[in-house]
Amino acid sequence: MVLVGLKELIHFLNKLEESNIFYKLNKVRNEAIMVEIVVPGQRWEVEFMEDGVVEIEKFISDGVFYDIKEIETLFKDFSD
């Protein structure tokens, strides 16, 4: 397992900027900083944990597009 620190996070952010890859920073867990990356057809969540571990989750589109009616599904399936 490769552990990383603040220096590696900054290097990663600089490389994203140099490559013109859109990202934003977020904090979902108390022990991590998340880098949310959006590229065509994909969204990546890269979390830099306080213990030096990096977790990456990729959300990849199946290429299917929906019309306005799909919003009903959102509320029906995911509302509390």
FIBA-994561 format. One line per field, with one value per atom (N, C-alpha, C): residue number from 1; residue in three letters; x, y, z; atom name. Coordinates in Angstrom, 3 decimals, always signed. Layout:
residues N
k = (NUM|...) $
r = (ala|...) $
east = (X|...) $
north = (Y|...) $
up = (Z|...) $
a = (CA|...) $
***
This chain:
residues 80
k = (1|1|1|2|2|2|3|3|3|4|4|4|5|5|5|6|6|6|7|7|7|8|8|8|9|9|9|10|10|10|11|11|11|12|12|12|13|13|13|14|14|14|15|15|15|16|16|16|17|17|17|18|18|18|19|19|19|20|20|20|21|21|21|22|22|22|23|23|23|24|24|24|25|25|25|26|26|26|27|27|27|28|28|28|29|29|29|30|30|30|31|31|31|32|32|32|33|33|33|34|34|34|35|35|35|36|36|36|37|37|37|38|38|38|39|39|39|40|40|40|41|41|41|42|42|42|43|43|43|44|44|44|45|45|45|46|46|46|47|47|47|48|48|48|49|49|49|50|50|50|51|51|51|52|52|52|53|53|53|54|54|54|55|55|55|56|56|56|57|57|57|58|58|58|59|59|59|60|60|60|61|61|61|62|62|62|63|63|63|64|64|64|65|65|65|66|66|66|67|67|67|68|68|68|69|69|69|70|70|70|71|71|71|72|72|72|73|73|73|74|74|74|75|75|75|76|76|76|77|77|77|78|78|78|79|79|79|80|80|80) $
r = (met|met|met|val|val|val|leu|leu|leu|val|val|val|gly|gly|gly|leu|leu|leu|lys|lys|lys|glu|glu|glu|leu|leu|leu|ile|ile|ile|his|his|his|phe|phe|phe|leu|leu|leu|asn|asn|asn|lys|lys|lys|leu|leu|leu|glu|glu|glu|glu|glu|glu|ser|ser|ser|asn|asn|asn|ile|ile|ile|phe|phe|phe|tyr|tyr|tyr|lys|lys|lys|leu|leu|leu|asn|asn|asn|lys|lys|lys|val|val|val|arg|arg|arg|asn|asn|asn|glu|glu|glu|ala|ala|ala|ile|ile|ile|met|met|met|val|val|val|glu|glu|glu|ile|ile|ile|val|val|val|val|val|val|pro|pro|pro|gly|gly|gly|gln|gln|gln|arg|arg|arg|trp|trp|trp|glu|glu|glu|val|val|val|glu|glu|glu|phe|phe|phe|met|met|met|glu|glu|glu|asp|asp|asp|gly|gly|gly|val|val|val|val|val|val|glu|glu|glu|ile|ile|ile|glu|glu|glu|lys|lys|lys|phe|phe|phe|ile|ile|ile|ser|ser|ser|asp|asp|asp|gly|gly|gly|val|val|val|phe|phe|phe|tyr|tyr|tyr|asp|asp|asp|ile|ile|ile|lys|lys|lys|glu|glu|glu|ile|ile|ile|glu|glu|glu|thr|thr|thr|leu|leu|leu|phe|phe|phe|lys|lys|lys|asp|asp|asp|phe|phe|phe|ser|ser|ser|asp|asp|asp) $
east = (+0.834|+0.000|+0.886|+0.539|+1.275|+0.545|+1.264|+0.691|+1.141|+0.237|+0.567|+0.237|+0.836|+0.600|+0.169|+0.239|-0.193|+0.589|+1.877|+2.713|+2.184|+1.802|+1.287|-0.087|-0.921|-2.219|-2.032|-1.155|-0.897|-0.344|+0.573|+1.121|+0.007|-0.895|-2.022|-2.914|-3.248|-4.081|-3.392|-2.102|-1.351|-1.367|-1.229|-1.236|-2.611|-3.687|-5.027|-5.159|-4.700|-4.785|-3.951|-2.740|-1.873|-2.496|-3.290|-3.927|-5.309|-5.710|-7.035|-8.170|-8.044|-9.083|-9.838|-11.175|-12.007|-12.078|-11.966|-12.117|-12.639|-13.148|-13.466|-13.155|-12.877|-12.567|-13.833|-13.933|-15.082|-14.614|-15.438|-15.138|-16.419|-16.442|-17.615|-17.380|-16.165|-15.803|-14.905|-14.977|-14.142|-12.655|-12.270|-10.857|-10.311|-11.005|-10.547|-10.870|-10.095|-10.381|-10.692|-11.819|-12.234|-11.947|-11.402|-11.241|-12.258|-13.233|-14.255|-13.822|-13.721|-13.220|-14.316|-14.519|-15.530|-14.841|-14.966|-14.484|-15.638|-15.585|-16.713|-17.104|-18.356|-18.895|-18.484|-17.714|-17.246|-17.192|-17.340|-17.098|-16.254|-15.176|-14.269|-14.332|-14.297|-14.134|-12.824|-11.857|-10.548|-10.438|-10.387|-10.317|-8.929|-8.338|-7.040|-7.322|-7.058|-7.369|-6.244|-6.585|-5.590|-4.487|-4.755|-3.731|-2.830|-3.021|-2.163|-2.720|-3.849|-4.480|-5.266|-5.275|-6.078|-7.116|-8.381|-9.462|-10.047|-10.257|-10.798|-12.050|-13.119|-14.362|-14.711|-15.011|-15.348|-16.805|-17.497|-18.875|-18.853|-19.186|-19.058|-20.445|-20.722|-22.024|-22.191|-23.423|-23.718|-24.140|-24.115|-24.440|-25.921|-26.753|-28.196|-28.613|-29.432|-29.964|-31.459|-31.983|-33.386|-34.047|-35.385|-36.105|-36.553|-37.315|-37.740|-38.509|-39.150|-39.939|-39.074|-37.798|-36.911|-36.773|-37.040|-36.973|-37.970|-39.120|-40.097|-39.489|-38.703|-38.035|-37.078|-36.370|-35.440|-36.150|-37.257|-37.975|-38.676|-39.219|-39.920|-38.953|-37.783|-36.846|-35.906|-35.683|-34.641|-35.074|-36.343|-36.807|-36.995|-36.787|-36.975|-38.444) $
north = (-1.171|+0.000|+1.243|+2.191|+3.446|+4.499|+5.140|+6.191|+7.547|+8.531|+9.861|+10.918|+12.079|+13.184|+14.431|+15.557|+16.830|+17.189|+16.907|+17.215|+16.507|+15.244|+14.481|+14.988|+15.407|+15.982|+17.251|+18.123|+19.367|+19.072|+18.122|+17.730|+17.218|+16.407|+15.863|+16.997|+17.956|+19.091|+19.921|+20.149|+20.895|+20.166|+18.855|+18.072|+18.120|+18.072|+18.206|+19.555|+20.625|+21.963|+22.065|+21.541|+21.562|+20.794|+19.775|+18.936|+19.447|+20.598|+21.178|+20.202|+19.475|+18.550|+19.234|+19.365|+20.042|+19.233|+19.934|+19.292|+20.306|+19.778|+20.629|+19.841|+20.576|+19.958|+19.873|+18.799|+18.595|+17.864|+17.858|+17.125|+16.428|+15.112|+14.323|+13.577|+13.088|+12.363|+13.257|+13.054|+13.836|+13.648|+12.475|+12.124|+12.192|+12.925|+12.912|+14.205|+14.474|+15.528|+14.833|+15.216|+14.588|+15.534|+14.954|+15.662|+15.053|+15.863|+15.405|+15.826|+14.858|+15.090|+14.723|+15.612|+15.366|+15.364|+14.237|+14.114|+13.541|+13.648|+13.171|+11.726|+11.550|+10.223|+9.617|+10.361|+9.808|+10.895|+10.431|+11.275|+10.451|+11.014|+10.332|+11.024|+10.233|+10.748|+10.169|+11.044|+10.637|+11.208|+10.328|+10.785|+10.533|+11.603|+11.552|+11.495|+10.342|+10.111|+10.633|+10.978|+11.518|+10.519|+9.219|+8.210|+7.926|+8.693|+8.544|+7.628|+7.004|+6.119|+6.971|+6.556|+7.212|+6.211|+6.637|+5.797|+6.472|+5.678|+6.211|+5.434|+6.183|+5.576|+6.263|+5.443|+5.983|+5.678|+6.689|+6.543|+6.740|+5.685|+5.698|+5.618|+6.530|+6.596|+5.448|+4.948|+3.921|+4.538|+5.876|+6.569|+6.770|+6.345|+6.496|+7.868|+8.576|+9.864|+9.719|+10.491|+10.418|+11.761|+11.750|+13.013|+13.494|+14.567|+15.231|+14.302|+13.290|+12.366|+11.603|+11.489|+10.750|+11.440|+12.731|+13.446|+12.852|+12.401|+11.741|+10.512|+9.756|+8.573|+8.964|+10.057|+10.537|+10.719|+11.439|+11.705|+10.470|+9.652|+8.435|+7.449|+7.275|+6.256|+6.725|+8.034|+8.479|+9.491|+9.826|+10.731|+9.972|+10.661|+10.052|+9.900) $
up = (+0.000|+0.000|+0.000|-0.858|-0.950|-0.122|+0.781|+1.613|+1.085|+1.134|+0.630|+1.673|+1.508|+2.430|+1.688|+2.368|+1.809|+0.546|+0.531|-0.634|-1.875|-1.743|-2.876|-3.323|-2.366|-2.702|-3.525|-3.088|-3.819|-5.209|-5.307|-6.615|-7.527|-6.984|-7.736|-8.249|-7.396|-7.802|-8.885|-8.730|-9.744|-11.083|-11.046|-12.281|-12.951|-12.161|-12.735|-13.441|-12.788|-13.375|-14.647|-14.620|-15.804|-16.967|-16.643|-17.663|-18.057|-17.494|-17.755|-17.453|-16.350|-15.895|-14.766|-14.935|-13.954|-12.662|-11.532|-10.229|-9.226|-8.129|-6.983|-5.723|-4.660|-3.376|-2.543|-1.771|-0.921|+0.338|+1.355|+2.586|+3.021|+2.890|+3.242|+4.550|+4.717|+5.939|+6.803|+8.110|+9.030|+8.780|+8.296|+8.185|+6.763|+5.849|+4.456|+3.734|+2.693|+1.731|+0.418|-0.185|-1.440|-2.605|-3.673|-4.932|-5.884|-6.298|-7.235|-8.638|-9.527|-10.876|-11.864|-12.844|-13.872|-15.228|-15.925|-17.300|-18.126|-19.433|-20.233|-19.904|-19.491|-19.212|-17.884|-17.072|-15.803|-14.734|-13.501|-12.329|-11.378|-10.909|-9.985|-8.626|-7.566|-6.211|-5.679|-5.471|-4.956|-3.557|-2.552|-1.165|-0.598|-0.099|+0.567|+2.060|+2.667|+4.072|+4.966|+6.203|+7.136|+7.465|+7.300|+7.583|+6.383|+5.265|+4.091|+3.011|+3.260|+2.275|+1.285|+0.029|-1.000|-1.494|-1.513|-2.027|-3.254|-4.315|-5.564|-5.929|-6.185|-6.663|-7.976|-9.007|-10.324|-10.645|-11.145|-11.594|-13.110|-13.835|-15.285|-15.911|-16.820|-17.479|-18.466|-18.557|-19.551|-20.879|-20.956|-22.189|-22.431|-21.477|-21.619|-21.104|-21.877|-21.468|-21.230|-20.291|-19.905|-20.127|-20.216|-20.349|-18.971|-18.959|-17.721|-16.791|-17.311|-16.499|-15.488|-15.756|-14.860|-13.510|-13.446|-12.169|-11.179|-11.665|-10.800|-10.135|-10.879|-10.334|-9.218|-9.400|-8.382|-7.046|-7.053|-5.813|-5.278|-6.164|-5.737|-5.058|-5.641|-5.146|-4.042|-3.924|-3.001|-1.956|-1.885|-0.835|+0.474|+1.578|+2.888|+3.210) $
a = (N|CA|C|N|CA|C|N|CA|C|N|CA|C|N|CA|C|N|CA|C|N|CA|C|N|CA|C|N|CA|C|N|CA|C|N|CA|C|N|CA|C|N|CA|C|N|CA|C|N|CA|C|N|CA|C|N|CA|C|N|CA|C|N|CA|C|N|CA|C|N|CA|C|N|CA|C|N|CA|C|N|CA|C|N|CA|C|N|CA|C|N|CA|C|N|CA|C|N|CA|C|N|CA|C|N|CA|C|N|CA|C|N|CA|C|N|CA|C|N|CA|C|N|CA|C|N|CA|C|N|CA|C|N|CA|C|N|CA|C|N|CA|C|N|CA|C|N|CA|C|N|CA|C|N|CA|C|N|CA|C|N|CA|C|N|CA|C|N|CA|C|N|CA|C|N|CA|C|N|CA|C|N|CA|C|N|CA|C|N|CA|C|N|CA|C|N|CA|C|N|CA|C|N|CA|C|N|CA|C|N|CA|C|N|CA|C|N|CA|C|N|CA|C|N|CA|C|N|CA|C|N|CA|C|N|CA|C|N|CA|C|N|CA|C|N|CA|C|N|CA|C|N|CA|C|N|CA|C|N|CA|C|N|CA|C|N|CA|C|N|CA|C|N|CA|C|N|CA|C) $
***
